[in-house]
């Protein structure tokens, strides 16, 4: 293996797998085949990524029986209808349960492809090749797969771990600024929930990240993946500590669903949701005004929105937040911050307090 490739390991016993981080991994012809189970390979990508990187991947896979599925690009296409297209192509090609599915794309492609792999013939091997910063630091690691429903985001899915994750930093050169910022939102999250030194590093290096400085991106991706791998290794199925990875997501998913999938990028919605969670944490007595300002300011410096969409009324917000995987019975449960670097497991929050935050938060 080339020396410029870093390798982390997500420890899950017999289902442990490597996370490779480096430049030009799509040109490393010997890396990917190690994790392919048979001659049957299907690549799932989208209309944005296919023209950029599919041919590179095809060169590596030239000796395999290869099928490619190119889906439309966007959160609004993350539905069972498009997963069914993947299953249909697998069946048409007569692929068996040793076939390997490779996802080449952002979080939408990774989630849909992983879910298709989890269900096809009750599970086939799959490999993640994430092409957005957000997918590289978050959705490609940990085995969460699924699709959206009109009533709620990611409400249909499965925990299903990949055989390997290949993070090619060089593909970020073609990532647009909005998508880059959306990924930085999840990077900031890791600092907030458990890694205060990393949060301080982000504050000092946010301009380098926005400028796509490769050294800074490499460090941020590695540190983020390490944080997530440690959490998932401790709690694979989100019965405990893994829930803190959802900081800002209860508010954020409500924004995505309420405004229509694709209007806000996932990272944009999470940025707003995290600012709301910080405000709620202040109202609960954990954070002071200065800390909340520090958090909001970093999201703003990352070119991310920090205010709720005006079109999303408070009652609609609460209705959407009630459809969340962390909720128990009819209680809305939210991740809050005790301080920068320490998140709390989901706690029940009264409707009255949620309304105070939704009606009273005005940013800075």
C-alpha positions in Angstrom: 0.0 0.0 0.0 1.3 3.5 -0.8 2.6 5.4 2.1 0.3 8.4 1.5 -2.8 6.3 2.3 -4.0 6.4 5.8 -6.0 3.5 7.2 -8.4 3.4 10.1 -10.3 0.4 11.3 -13.9 0.3 12.5 -13.9 -2.5 15.1 -17.0 -4.7 15.0 -15.6 -8.2 15.5 -16.0 -10.3 12.4 -17.6 -7.4 10.6 -14.8 -5.0 11.2 -13.7 -3.1 8.1 -11.0 -0.6 7.0 -11.5 3.1 6.1 -8.8 4.3 3.6 -8.1 8.0 3.3 -5.8 9.4 0.7 -5.4 11.2 -2.7 -6.1 9.5 -6.0 -7.4 6.3 -4.5 -9.5 5.8 -7.7 -6.2 5.3 -9.5 -4.9 2.6 -7.1 -5.7 -0.5 -9.1 -4.7 -2.9 -6.3 -6.7 -1.5 -3.4 -10.4 -2.0 -4.3 -10.2 -5.6 -5.7 -9.1 -6.9 -2.2 -12.7 -6.3 -1.0 -14.7 -7.7 -4.0 -16.2 -11.1 -3.3 -16.8 -12.4 -6.8 -16.7 -11.6 -10.5 -20.2 -9.9 -10.3 -20.0 -6.2 -9.5 -22.6 -3.5 -9.7 -21.7 0.2 -9.3 -24.4 2.7 -8.1 -23.7 6.3 -8.9 -25.6 9.4 -10.1 -25.7 11.8 -13.1 -23.3 14.3 -11.5 -20.6 11.9 -10.5 -20.7 9.4 -13.4 -19.2 11.8 -16.0 -16.4 12.7 -13.5 -15.3 9.4 -12.0 -17.1 6.4 -13.4 -14.6 5.8 -16.1 -11.7 5.7 -13.6 -13.6 3.1 -11.6 -14.4 1.1 -14.7 -10.7 0.8 -15.5 -10.1 -0.8 -12.1 -13.1 -3.1 -12.7 -12.3 -4.0 -16.3 -11.9 -7.7 -15.6 -15.2 -8.1 -13.7 -18.7 -8.7 -14.9 -19.8 -5.2 -14.4 -23.2 -3.4 -14.3 -23.7 0.3 -13.7 -26.8 2.1 -12.4 -26.8 5.9 -12.9 -29.5 7.5 -10.8 -30.7 11.2 -10.8 -28.8 13.4 -8.4 -30.7 14.8 -5.4 -32.2 14.1 -2.0 -35.7 14.0 -3.6 -34.8 10.8 -5.4 -33.8 9.0 -2.2 -36.9 6.8 -2.4 -37.9 3.1 -2.6 -38.8 3.6 -6.2 -35.1 4.2 -7.1 -33.9 1.4 -4.8 -36.3 -0.9 -6.7 -34.5 0.1 -9.9 -31.2 -1.2 -8.4 -32.9 -4.5 -7.4 -34.4 -4.8 -10.9 -31.0 -4.3 -12.5 -29.4 -6.9 -10.1 -32.1 -9.4 -11.0 -31.9 -8.7 -14.7 -28.2 -9.3 -14.6 -28.8 -12.6 -12.6 -26.5 -11.4 -9.9 -26.2 -13.8 -6.9 -25.6 -13.2 -3.2 -21.8 -13.0 -3.7 -22.1 -10.0 -6.0 -20.5 -6.9 -4.7 -22.3 -3.5 -4.8 -20.1 -0.4 -4.9 -21.6 3.1 -4.2 -19.8 6.0 -5.9 -21.4 9.2 -4.8 -22.6 11.3 -1.9 -24.7 10.4 1.0 -27.9 9.8 -1.0 -26.2 7.2 -3.2 -24.4 5.6 -0.3 -27.6 5.3 1.8 -29.7 4.0 -1.1 -27.0 1.6 -2.4 -26.3 0.3 1.1 -30.0 -0.3 1.7 -30.3 -2.1 -1.7 -27.3 -4.3 -0.7 -28.8 -5.0 2.7 -32.0 -6.3 1.2 -31.0 -8.0 -2.1 -31.1 -11.8 -1.4 -31.0 -10.9 2.3 -27.7 -9.2 2.0 -24.8 -8.9 -0.4 -21.3 -7.3 0.1 -21.0 -3.6 -0.6 -18.2 -1.0 -0.6 -18.5 2.8 -0.1 -16.6 5.3 -2.2 -18.0 8.6 -1.0 -17.5 11.7 -3.2 -18.7 14.5 -1.0 -17.1 15.8 2.2 -20.3 15.1 4.1 -20.4 11.5 3.0 -16.7 11.0 3.6 -16.9 12.2 7.2 -20.3 10.8 8.2 -22.7 8.8 6.1 -20.2 6.4 4.5 -19.0 5.2 7.9 -21.2 3.3 10.4 -23.6 1.2 8.4 -26.7 3.4 8.4 -28.6 2.8 5.2 -32.0 3.8 4.0 -34.5 6.0 2.2 -36.8 8.9 2.9 -40.5 8.8 3.2 -42.8 11.8 2.5 -43.6 11.8 6.3 -40.1 11.6 7.6 -36.4 11.5 6.6 -34.5 8.1 6.8 -37.5 6.4 8.4 -37.1 3.2 6.2 -33.7 1.5 6.4 -31.3 -0.9 8.0 -28.0 -1.1 9.8 -25.7 -2.8 7.3 -21.9 -2.4 7.4 -19.8 -2.1 4.2 -16.7 -4.3 3.6 -14.5 -1.2 3.1 -14.7 2.6 2.8 -12.4 4.3 0.2 -12.1 8.1 0.8 -10.4 9.8 -2.1 -9.7 13.3 -1.1 -8.8 14.4 -4.6 -12.4 14.1 -5.7 -13.3 17.1 -3.5 -11.6 19.3 -6.1 -14.8 19.1 -8.2 -17.1 19.6 -5.2 -18.9 23.0 -5.3 -18.7 25.4 -2.4 -22.2 24.8 -1.1 -21.6 21.1 -0.9 -18.2 21.7 0.8 -19.8 23.8 3.4 -22.5 21.2 4.0 -19.8 18.7 4.8 -18.1 21.0 7.2 -21.3 21.2 9.2 -20.8 17.5 10.1 -17.1 18.1 10.8 -18.0 20.8 13.3 -20.4 18.4 14.9 -17.6 16.0 16.0 -15.9 18.8 17.8 -19.1 19.8 19.6 -20.1 16.3 20.7 -16.8 14.9 22.0 -13.7 16.5 20.7 -13.1 20.0 22.0 -9.5 20.2 20.8 -10.8 19.4 17.3 -13.4 22.2 17.6 -10.6 24.6 18.4 -8.6 23.3 15.4 -11.6 23.9 13.1 -11.9 27.5 14.4 -8.3 28.1 13.5 -8.4 26.3 10.2 -11.9 27.0 8.7 -10.5 29.2 5.9 -8.1 26.4 4.9 -11.0 23.9 4.7 -13.1 26.3 2.6 -10.1 26.7 0.3 -9.8 22.9 -0.1 -6.4 22.8 1.4 -5.6 19.1 1.0 -3.6 18.8 4.2 -6.4 20.4 6.2 -9.0 18.3 4.6 -7.1 15.1 5.2 -6.7 15.9 8.9 -10.4 16.9 9.3 -11.6 13.8 7.5 -9.3 11.5 9.5 -10.2 13.0 12.8 -14.0 12.9 12.0 -13.9 9.3 10.9 -11.9 8.3 13.9 -14.5 9.9 16.2 -17.3 8.2 14.4 -15.6 4.8 14.2 -15.0 4.9 18.0 -18.6 5.7 18.7 -20.0 3.1 16.3 -17.7 0.4 17.6 -19.2 1.1 21.1 -22.8 1.3 20.0 -23.5 -0.1 16.5 -27.3 0.0 16.6 -27.8 3.4 18.3 -29.1 2.0 21.6 -26.9 4.4 23.6 -24.0 6.7 22.9 -24.3 6.6 19.1 -27.3 8.9 19.4 -25.1 11.9 20.1 -24.1 11.8 16.5 -27.6 13.2 15.8 -26.9 16.6 17.4 -29.0 19.1 15.5 -30.6 16.4 13.4 -34.1 16.4 15.0 -34.5 20.0 14.1 -32.6 19.5 10.8 -34.6 16.6 9.6 -37.8 18.6 10.3 -36.4 21.3 8.1 -35.6 18.9 5.2 -39.0 17.2 5.4 -41.0 20.4 5.9 -39.3 22.4 3.2 -39.2 19.5 0.7 -36.2 17.2 0.2 -33.4 18.9 -1.6 -34.4 22.5 -0.8 -31.8 22.5 2.0 -28.8 20.3 1.8 -28.5 17.9 4.8 -25.5 19.7 6.2 -27.3 23.1 5.9 -30.3 21.8 7.8 -28.0 20.2 10.4 -26.2 23.6 10.8 -29.4 25.3 11.6 -30.5 22.4 13.8 -27.3 22.6 15.8 -27.7 26.3 16.4 -31.2 25.6 17.6 -29.9 22.8 19.8 -27.3 25.2 21.2 -30.0 27.8 22.0 -32.1 25.0 23.7 -29.1 24.0 25.7 -28.7 27.6 26.8 -32.4 27.7 27.9 -31.8 24.5 29.9 -28.9 26.2 31.7 -26.0 24.3 30.2 -24.5 26.9 27.8 -23.9 30.6 28.3 -24.5 33.3 25.7 -20.8 33.5 24.9 -20.6 29.8 24.0 -23.8 29.8 21.9 -22.3 32.8 20.0 -19.1 30.9 19.5 -20.9 28.0 18.0 -23.1 30.1 15.7 -20.2 32.2 14.6 -18.2 29.1 13.4 -21.2 27.9 11.3 -21.4 31.3 9.8 -17.7 31.4 9.0 -18.2 28.0 7.3 -20.8 29.8 4.9 -23.7 27.9 6.4 -27.2 29.1 7.3 -27.9 29.5 11.0 -31.6 30.7 11.0 -34.7 28.6 10.5 -36.7 29.0 7.3 -39.4 31.6 7.7 -41.9 29.4 5.9 -41.7 26.6 8.5 -44.3 27.5 11.2 -43.7 26.4 14.8 -46.6 23.9 14.9 -45.4 22.3 11.7 -41.9 22.1 13.1 -43.2 20.3 16.2 -45.3 17.9 14.1 -42.3 16.9 12.0 -40.1 16.6 15.1 -42.5 14.1 16.6 -41.6 11.7 13.7 -38.1 11.0 14.8 -36.3 7.7 15.6 -35.0 9.0 18.9 -38.5 9.6 20.3 -40.1 7.3 22.8 -43.9 7.1 22.9 -45.1 10.6 22.3 -42.1 12.4 23.8 -39.9 14.5 21.6 -36.3 13.8 22.6 -33.4 16.0 21.6 -29.6 15.9 21.8 -28.3 18.8 23.9 -24.9 20.2 24.6 -23.5 20.4 28.2 -20.5 22.2 26.9 -18.3 22.3 23.7 -17.0 18.8 23.5 -19.7 17.1 25.5 -23.2 16.1 24.3 -25.9 14.6 26.3 -27.9 11.5 25.3 -31.5 12.3 24.0 -33.6 14.0 26.7 -37.3 14.6 26.8 -38.0 18.3 26.1 -41.4 19.9 26.8 -43.4 21.4 24.0 -43.4 24.7 25.8 -39.5 24.8 25.9 -39.3 23.7 22.3 -41.6 26.5 21.3 -39.5 29.0 23.3 -36.5 28.0 21.2 -38.4 27.9 17.8 -40.0 31.2 18.4 -37.2 32.9 20.3 -34.1 31.9 18.5 -32.9 34.8 16.3 -29.3 33.9 15.6 -26.7 36.6 16.1 
